[in-house]
Amino acid sequence: MLLDILYVVLGLIVGLVIGFFVTRHIFKKQLEENPPINEKMIEAMMSQMGRKPSQKQVRQVMQQMNKYK
């Protein structure tokens, strides 16, 4: 009885540790494939919409995006 409970607790701990490292690996891989947005991306997006953005506008958009992260 006590041994069964110990096996369950040990299994949960091992599962959590393995899950943590697998999730961390997947998250890092996703960040490498899809990097966070930067100022050049914002500039390109605004240019595609037919606007020539100033540096001030780009910084304002970056601040707004960082505010909601």
N, C-alpha and C positions, 0 to 999 in steps of 0.2 A: 504494500500500500504506500508506504513512505517512499520507497524506491520509484514507484510509478510517478508520483508527484515530482520527484527530483528529475526524472527523465523529461517530463513535460516542461518544467521550468528551464532546464538546460537546453532543450530543443528550441524554446522561444528565444532564449538569449542568443543562441547560435544563429537562428533565423534572422533576428534583428541585425546582428553584426554583418552577416552576409548581405542582407538587403540594403543596408547602409552603403556598403562599398560598391555594390552593383549600381545602385541609384546614382552615387557620386560619379562613377565612371561614365554612365549614360549622360548625365547632365553636362559633364566636361566636354564630351564628344559633341553634343548638340550646340554648345557655345562655340566650339571651333568651326562647325559647319555653318552656323547662322550667328555671326557676331552681332553684338548689340549695335543699334543705329548710331552713327556718328555724324559730324557736321557735314562731311562731304556727301553723305547719303541724303541729308535734308536739302542741301543745296541742289543736288541733282533732281530731287523730287519737285522742288519748287520751280526749277527751270523747265521741267516737263509740263508743268501746268501753265507755262507761258509767262512766268514772272522771273525777273532777274533779282534775286534776293540780296539784300545788303548783309554785311557781317552782323550787324545788330539784330536783324530779323532772324538770322540763323541761330544766334546765341539765345534769343528769346524762345524759340521753338525748343532748343535743347534744354533750357531751364524748365519749360513746361513738361517735357517728357521725363526729365529726371525727378520732377516733383511727384509724379504718379507711379514711380517704380516701387 
